[in-house]
Amino acid sequence: MLEPFEGLFDAPSLVVEVGSSPEGERILAPDDAQRLHQACPDLSNWAKSWRYDEPDVAVGQQIVEVFTPFLLGLLDQGLARKTISRHRDNLWTLGGELIRRRYDDKALARKNARDALQELVSSDEAPLAYPRISESEQDSLDATCRKLNRFLRDESAKR
């Protein structure tokens, strides 16, 4: 695993889509890392925050790798800070829900993070989150999942 860009723009390194390391990992450009850090300062900690057991961290990192280009796309749209924050919070909820569901659904657990996320959002609705959230929070999560579903479908069509 790559070491963080410690001190570079005060933003942690994220392994994502621009360039690649000798290990084959994709590295996020510094300017994108800075934008993400401003919008989502705790993104590098999400994988650990979702874990039940240590192997969950690797899956969580894969989830963050899927979410990162989506978050950058949201930032590119020039959405309001509050809207970005809402989508960010909903993605954190969705990532935690995927980790939790992997314990109950062995078929889901065998899938890579991208495929598992696509399965969870394929109906253009979010899975019902546990612990239960309010109807308005679920509606907000549904909206984020619809956007994520479109993003993942479009990205898959480009491949």
Beta strands, then each sheet from edge to edge (+ up, - down):
strand 1: 15-20
strand 2: 26-27
sheet 1: 1+ 2-
end
